[in-house]
Amino acid sequence: MEKNQSSLLYDILNAIIEIESFLDIEDMSFNRYVLDLKTKRAVERNLEIIGEAMNRLVKGFPDFELPNSRKIIDVRNRIIHGYDSVSDDIIWTIIHESIPSLKSEVELLLGEGN
């Protein structure tokens, strides 16, 4: 794996770890998340970072493949360009259903997976 490619994957992994730290997944309820503007913005910012890093991977490394990479980039674009239509429900679903599998996939690519 090229150095820049692994650097971008680490950016994704670090953003995921930050999201996990902000939420304390077991303790944070959806209602608490919705009311916590700082946490929402921190999560959204890290989703932007994940999407931008994924975009750079896809554009910079034509052979790079990761499931749902296009959807990840689309989330980033929605948060940045359609900020007024970002749904807390969708972000919450992404956090709980997509982020754990993305973390595992990135860790495997970096040789850190189980």
VEXBADO-870330 format. One record per residue: residue number from 1; x, y, z of N, C-alpha, C in turn; residue in one letter; chain. Coordinates in nm, 3 decimals. Layout:
N
  num      nxx      nyy      nzz     caxx     cayy     cazz      cxx      cyy      czz  residu  chaine
  NUM        X        Y        Z        X        Y        Z        X        Y        Z       a       A
...
// end
This chain:
114
  num      nxx      nyy      nzz     caxx     cayy     cazz      cxx      cyy      czz  residu  chaine
    1    0.084   -0.118    0.000    0.000    0.000    0.000    0.089    0.124    0.000       m       A
    2    0.053    0.221   -0.083    0.130    0.344   -0.091    0.113    0.426    0.037       e       A
    3    0.215    0.508    0.066    0.215    0.586    0.189    0.093    0.678    0.198       k       A
    4    0.063    0.750    0.093   -0.049    0.843    0.096   -0.182    0.769    0.115       n       A
    5   -0.192    0.651    0.057   -0.314    0.572    0.072   -0.333    0.533    0.219       q       A
    6   -0.229    0.485    0.282   -0.243    0.447    0.423   -0.269    0.569    0.510       s       A
    7   -0.212    0.683    0.475   -0.237    0.806    0.551   -0.385    0.844    0.545       s       A
    8   -0.444    0.833    0.427   -0.587    0.864    0.413   -0.673    0.764    0.489       l       A
    9   -0.634    0.638    0.488   -0.707    0.537    0.564   -0.697    0.565    0.714       l       A
   10   -0.581    0.609    0.760   -0.567    0.646    0.901   -0.652    0.769    0.935       y       A
   11   -0.665    0.862    0.841   -0.754    0.976    0.864   -0.898    0.927    0.886       d       A
   12   -0.941    0.831    0.806   -1.075    0.775    0.821   -1.088    0.705    0.957       i       A
   13   -0.990    0.623    0.989   -0.994    0.549    1.115   -0.996    0.644    1.235       l       A
   14   -0.913    0.746    1.232   -0.909    0.842    1.343   -1.040    0.918    1.357       n       A
   15   -1.102    0.952    1.245   -1.232    1.021    1.250   -1.339    0.929    1.311       a       A
   16   -1.333    0.802    1.278   -1.428    0.705    1.336   -1.405    0.694    1.487       i       A
   17   -1.281    0.686    1.528   -1.250    0.676    1.671   -1.298    0.801    1.744       i       A
   18   -1.284    0.917    1.682   -1.335    1.039    1.744   -1.487    1.035    1.757       e       A
   19   -1.555    0.991    1.653   -1.702    0.979    1.660   -1.741    0.889    1.776       i       A
   20   -1.675    0.776    1.786   -1.705    0.683    1.895   -1.682    0.750    2.032       e       A
   21   -1.576    0.828    2.043   -1.546    0.891    2.172   -1.648    1.000    2.207       s       A
   22   -1.700    1.070    2.106   -1.799    1.174    2.132   -1.931    1.115    2.180       f       A
   23   -1.963    0.998    2.130   -2.095    0.943    2.155   -2.105    0.850    2.274       l       A
   24   -1.995    0.787    2.311   -2.002    0.683    2.412   -2.125    0.598    2.379       d       A
   25   -2.115    0.527    2.267   -2.224    0.460    2.198   -2.326    0.394    2.292       i       A
   26   -2.282    0.329    2.397   -2.377    0.260    2.485   -2.463    0.357    2.565       e       A
   27   -2.411    0.474    2.598   -2.482    0.565    2.687   -2.563    0.674    2.616       d       A
   28   -2.527    0.708    2.496   -2.593    0.819    2.426   -2.723    0.770    2.361       m       A
   29   -2.833    0.830    2.398   -2.960    0.800    2.333   -2.978    0.894    2.214       s       A
   30   -3.069    0.856    2.126   -3.097    0.941    2.010   -3.146    1.079    2.056       f       A
   31   -3.235    1.083    2.152   -3.289    1.212    2.198   -3.180    1.300    2.257       n       A
   32   -3.088    1.239    2.331   -2.977    1.316    2.386   -2.887    1.368    2.275       r       A
   33   -2.864    1.285    2.174   -2.784    1.326    2.059   -2.847    1.447    1.989       y       A
   34   -2.976    1.440    1.963   -3.047    1.547    1.893   -3.035    1.680    1.968       v       A
   35   -3.036    1.674    2.098   -3.032    1.796    2.179   -2.889    1.847    2.204       l       A
   36   -2.789    1.768    2.170   -2.650    1.804    2.197   -2.584    1.858    2.070       d       A
   37   -2.599    1.988    2.049   -2.551    2.051    1.926   -2.401    2.034    1.906       l       A
   38   -2.322    2.043    2.011   -2.177    2.027    1.997   -2.140    1.888    1.947       k       A
   39   -2.205    1.787    2.003   -2.176    1.650    1.960   -2.221    1.629    1.816       t       A
   40   -2.338    1.680    1.782   -2.386    1.666    1.644   -2.288    1.728    1.546       k       A
   41   -2.241    1.846    1.574   -2.149    1.914    1.484   -2.014    1.842    1.478       r       A
   42   -1.969    1.790    1.590   -1.842    1.716    1.592   -1.854    1.589    1.509       a       A
   43   -1.966    1.519    1.522   -1.989    1.397    1.443   -1.996    1.432    1.295       v       A
   44   -2.072    1.535    1.262   -2.085    1.575    1.121   -1.950    1.613    1.063       e       A
   45   -1.869    1.684    1.139   -1.735    1.723    1.090   -1.651    1.599    1.061       r       A
   46   -1.657    1.501    1.149   -1.580    1.379    1.127   -1.635    1.298    1.009       n       A
   47   -1.765    1.303    0.986   -1.821    1.239    0.867   -1.773    1.310    0.740       l       A
   48   -1.758    1.442    0.748   -1.701    1.517    0.636   -1.558    1.471    0.608       e       A
   49   -1.479    1.457    0.714   -1.340    1.412    0.699   -1.335    1.273    0.637       i       A
   50   -1.419    1.184    0.686   -1.425    1.048    0.631   -1.458    1.053    0.483       i       A
   51   -1.558    1.132    0.446   -1.599    1.142    0.306   -1.493    1.204    0.217       g       A
   52   -1.425    1.305    0.268   -1.319    1.370    0.189   -1.201    1.276    0.171       e       A
   53   -1.162    1.206    0.276   -1.052    1.110    0.264   -1.089    0.999    0.165       a       A
   54   -1.214    0.953    0.172   -1.260    0.850    0.079   -1.259    0.903   -0.064       m       A
   55   -1.300    1.025   -0.083   -1.299    1.087   -0.216   -1.156    1.092   -0.271       n       A
   56   -1.062    1.130   -0.189   -0.921    1.135   -0.231   -0.868    0.996   -0.264       r       A
   57   -0.910    0.897   -0.187   -0.868    0.758   -0.215   -0.921    0.712   -0.350       l       A
   58   -1.049    0.735   -0.373   -1.113    0.689   -0.497   -1.052    0.760   -0.618       v       A
   59   -1.029    0.891   -0.606   -0.972    0.968   -0.718   -0.823    0.942   -0.737       k       A
   60   -0.751    0.927   -0.628   -0.606    0.914   -0.636   -0.555    0.773   -0.661       g       A
   61   -0.640    0.676   -0.635   -0.600    0.536   -0.648   -0.711    0.460   -0.720       f       A
   62   -0.708    0.459   -0.853   -0.817    0.401   -0.932   -0.848    0.255   -0.898       p       A
   63   -0.750    0.182   -0.848   -0.774    0.041   -0.813   -0.829    0.024   -0.672       d       A
   64   -0.841    0.134   -0.598   -0.891    0.125   -0.461   -1.039    0.090   -0.461       f       A
   65   -1.071   -0.008   -0.379   -1.212   -0.048   -0.366   -1.247   -0.067   -0.220       e       A
   66   -1.357   -0.009   -0.182   -1.412   -0.027   -0.049   -1.564   -0.021   -0.064       l       A
   67   -1.634   -0.116   -0.003   -1.780   -0.114   -0.016   -1.838    0.021    0.027       p       A
   68   -1.934    0.066   -0.046   -2.008    0.189   -0.014   -1.925    0.317   -0.022       n       A
   69   -1.813    0.315   -0.092   -1.730    0.436   -0.098   -1.808    0.552   -0.159       s       A
   70   -1.889    0.525   -0.260   -1.968    0.633   -0.322   -2.069    0.691   -0.223       r       A
   71   -2.132    0.605   -0.146   -2.230    0.651   -0.046   -2.161    0.736    0.062       k       A
   72   -2.041    0.696    0.099   -1.966    0.771    0.200   -1.935    0.912    0.148       i       A
   73   -1.894    0.921    0.024   -1.866    1.051   -0.038   -1.994    1.133   -0.048       i       A
   74   -2.104    1.067   -0.082   -2.233    1.137   -0.092   -2.277    1.196    0.042       d       A
   75   -2.251    1.125    0.151   -2.285    1.177    0.285   -2.205    1.304    0.311       v       A
   76   -2.078    1.302    0.279   -1.994    1.421    0.296   -2.050    1.538    0.217       r       A
   77   -2.086    1.512    0.092   -2.141    1.618    0.008   -2.272    1.673    0.063       n       A
   78   -2.356    1.586    0.115   -2.484    1.629    0.171   -2.462    1.717    0.293       r       A
   79   -2.369    1.677    0.380   -2.343    1.756    0.500   -2.288    1.893    0.464       i       A
   80   -2.198    1.898    0.367   -2.135    2.025    0.330   -2.229    2.113    0.247       i       A
   81   -2.287    2.056    0.143   -2.363    2.137    0.048   -2.512    2.143    0.078       h       A
   82   -2.562    2.043    0.149   -2.705    2.041    0.181   -2.724    2.045    0.331       g       A
   83   -2.641    2.125    0.397   -2.641    2.130    0.544   -2.779    2.151    0.604       y       A
   84   -2.866    2.220    0.530   -3.000    2.249    0.582   -3.095    2.131    0.568       d       A
   85   -3.048    2.024    0.505   -3.133    1.906    0.489   -3.071    1.781    0.551       s       A
   86   -2.975    1.801    0.642   -2.912    1.688    0.710   -3.010    1.638    0.817       v       A
   87   -3.040    1.512    0.810   -3.136    1.452    0.902   -3.064    1.385    1.018       s       A
   88   -3.106    1.419    1.140   -3.049    1.354    1.258   -3.073    1.204    1.253       d       A
   89   -3.188    1.164    1.202   -3.220    1.020    1.191   -3.119    0.948    1.102       d       A
   90   -3.088    1.010    0.989   -2.994    0.947    0.895   -2.854    0.941    0.954       i       A
   91   -2.811    1.050    1.015   -2.677    1.051    1.077   -2.671    0.945    1.187       i       A
   92   -2.774    0.936    1.269   -2.778    0.837    1.377   -2.769    0.695    1.320       w       A
   93   -2.841    0.669    1.211   -2.838    0.538    1.147   -2.698    0.509    1.093       t       A
   94   -2.637    0.607    1.030   -2.501    0.590    0.977   -2.405    0.555    1.091       i       A
   95   -2.416    0.627    1.200   -2.327    0.605    1.316   -2.338    0.461    1.365       i       A
   96   -2.460    0.412    1.374   -2.482    0.281    1.436   -2.479    0.164    1.340       h       A
   97   -2.506    0.188    1.212   -2.513    0.076    1.118   -2.397    0.072    1.019       e       A
   98   -2.344    0.187    0.982   -2.240    0.189    0.879   -2.099    0.208    0.934       s       A
   99   -2.086    0.291    1.035   -1.953    0.323    1.088   -1.881    0.198    1.144       i       A
  100   -1.948    0.110    1.219   -1.876   -0.008    1.270   -1.817   -0.096    1.159       p       A
  101   -1.893   -0.118    1.052   -1.839   -0.200    0.943   -1.729   -0.127    0.868       s       A
  102   -1.743    0.004    0.849   -1.637    0.081    0.784   -1.509    0.074    0.867       l       A
  103   -1.522    0.084    0.997   -1.404    0.075    1.084   -1.334   -0.059    1.064       k       A
  104   -1.410   -0.167    1.062   -1.351   -0.300    1.043   -1.282   -0.311    0.908       s       A
  105   -1.346   -0.258    0.804   -1.288   -0.266    0.669   -1.158   -0.187    0.661       e       A
  106   -1.155   -0.069    0.720   -1.034    0.014    0.718   -0.924   -0.052    0.799       v       A
  107   -0.958   -0.106    0.915   -0.857   -0.174    0.997   -0.798   -0.293    0.922       e       A
  108   -0.879   -0.366    0.849   -0.827   -0.478    0.770   -0.731   -0.430    0.662       l       A
  109   -0.768   -0.321    0.594   -0.680   -0.267    0.490   -0.548   -0.219    0.549       l       A
  110   -0.553   -0.170    0.672   -0.431   -0.122    0.738   -0.355   -0.234    0.810       l       A
  111   -0.410   -0.354    0.806   -0.345   -0.466    0.872   -0.364   -0.466    1.021       g       A
  112   -0.467   -0.394    1.069   -0.491   -0.387    1.213   -0.615   -0.465    1.254       e       A
  113   -0.684   -0.524    1.158   -0.808   -0.594    1.187   -0.786   -0.728    1.254       g       A
  114   -0.895   -0.777    1.309   -0.889   -0.907    1.377   -0.899   -1.021    1.279       n       A
// end
